[in-house]
Amino acid sequence: MDEHRIETERLTLRPPQPQDAAEVQRLAGDFRIADVTGSIPHPYPPELAQQWIERCAQDWASGVAAHFIITESDSGRLVGSMALKDIRRGEAEVGYWIGVPYWSRGYASEACSALVDFAFRQLRLRRLHASHLARNPQSGRVLFKAGFRHLGLGHSECGCQGKVEPVELYERVSGE
């Protein structure tokens, strides 16, 4: 798994490791993360981070997902996570979260652009898709900066709250 590292100007994206669990739980456990993502629960139990890391390794091994921990290159601090999920037939879904202390620093945009490059060049995927809660326009700016095209509005059940919410849908095709 160590060969799956992505370096950017300020960030390193690498596979999750067991020693990341406490910081993943601390950052992802913030209600503001659960509130703007459809899949992170609140409260976020401590054992969930370790289970997620174990599942990430299984997903890497089976080729169904490529999960990354995002760290600051200089400090090594964990700032969030980004993934290519549900990889099949040359396509994948992009998902991510950035810890609240690291919001508004451009980290998500920088990491997402690098992930897109990895998806098309290394994994040879043809199409990426992503969505975000309509009430989280910052996430749309991240996708737009990474070259995604807005497709329109849809609806999705949010796992953490169990309610249906409007979501904005995006795609990026290789070569665009």
N, C-alpha and C positions, 0 to 999 in steps of 0.2 A: 504493500500500500504506500510505502514511502516515496515511490516514484511518482505518485500523484500529488505533486506539489505545484502550486501556481504562485509565482512571485509577481508583485506589482511594485509600483514606486514606493508605496508606504505599507503594503500588506503582504502577508503570506497566507495562502489558503492551503490547508493540509487536512488529511483524514482525521476524524475525531479519535482521541486516545482516552483510555480509562482515567488518566489523571486530569482530564478536562471536566469530569462530571460535576464537581462542586461549583465551578465557575459557570458552567452551563445552567445548572439549577438556580444559581443566584441571579444571573442575568435574565434567563427566560422566565423565572418565577415572578418577575415584576408584572403587576396587573396590566400595565400599559402595553406590554408585549402581547399578552393574551387578548387584550382588547382590540388590537389592530391586525391580528392574524386569525385565520380560521381554524387552526389546528393545535395551538398551544393552550393547554388547560391552565386554569388558575383556581385554586392554588396548584402549584407545580411540585408534586411530592419529590423528595430527594432521590428515591430509588428510580424515578422515571428517567433522569438524566443518564444513569448507568445503563438502563435498559435500552435507551435510544442509541447510545454509543455502541452497544453490542449489536443492535439491529443494523446500524450503519455499516459495520464490518461485514455482516452477512450480505447486505445489499450490494456492497462493493464486490464481494466474492462472486455473487451470482449475476452481476452485471445489470441489475434492475434499477440501481441508483448510484449516484456519485455524490456523497455528502462531504462537505468541507467545513472545518472550523476556520474562522477568519481571525487572524491575530495581527497586531501591529508588528511590523518587522523589527523596528528598533527596540521596543520594550518587551515584546513577546506576549503582551496582554491579549487575552481572548476578548474579542469585541462582538462576535456573533456567529452566525452559521449561514451557509448557502448551499443549495443542492440542485442537482439534476435528478428529478424523481420520475418514476414510472417510465424508465427508458425502454422503448420498444419500437420496432419498425422505423428506426431512424429518427424518432422523435423523443422529446422529454419535456417535462414541466419544470420550470425554474421556481424555486421557493427560497425564501430567506427571512432572516430577522437580524436586527442589530440591537445590541443592548442599549438601553436608554442613556447611559452616560456617554455613549459614542454617537448619538444622533447628531445630525446637522454638521458632520465633518466630511461628507462626501464618500465615506467608506463603502456604503452599499453600492453606489454608482461605480466606484473603482473596482470593487470585487465582482459586480455583475458583468461589467464589460470583459473582465478577464475570464470569467466563467463561460461567457458566450464564445469567446475565442477558443477556449479549451474544448467546448462541446463540438464546435464545427471542425477544428483542426485535428485534435487528438482523437476524439470519439467518432468523428466523421458523421455526426448527426445532420439531418437535413432541415429539421424544423424544431423550434422551441416555442412553447406557449407558457403563459403566466396569467395570473389574475390577482387582483387585490380588492379588498373591501372598498366600495365606492366612497366611504367616509374617510379613507386614508389616501388622499391624493399624492402625498409625498412618495408613496410606493410607485405610483404611476410615473412620476418624474424620473425615478431610478430606471425604470424599464425604458422610457423614452430615450434617456441618455445612452442606454445600451443598444439602441437601434431597433427596439420593438415598435411595432405598429399597433395602434389601438383598433380593436375589432368591434367594440360595442359593449353593451350592458347585458349581464346575465344575472343569475341568482345562484347562491350556494348556501348549503346548510353549514353553519359554523359549529364545529365539533365541540368547542369549549362552552358555548352558550346554548347550543341546541336550537338555534332559531335560524330562519332563512333571511339572508341579507343580500342586497344588490352588490354585484361585483363587476369590476371593469375587466374586460378580456383583452389580451394582447398576444401577438405572435411575432416571431422573427424567423425568417427563412434564410438558410445558408446562401451566401452570395449577395445578399441585399446590403 
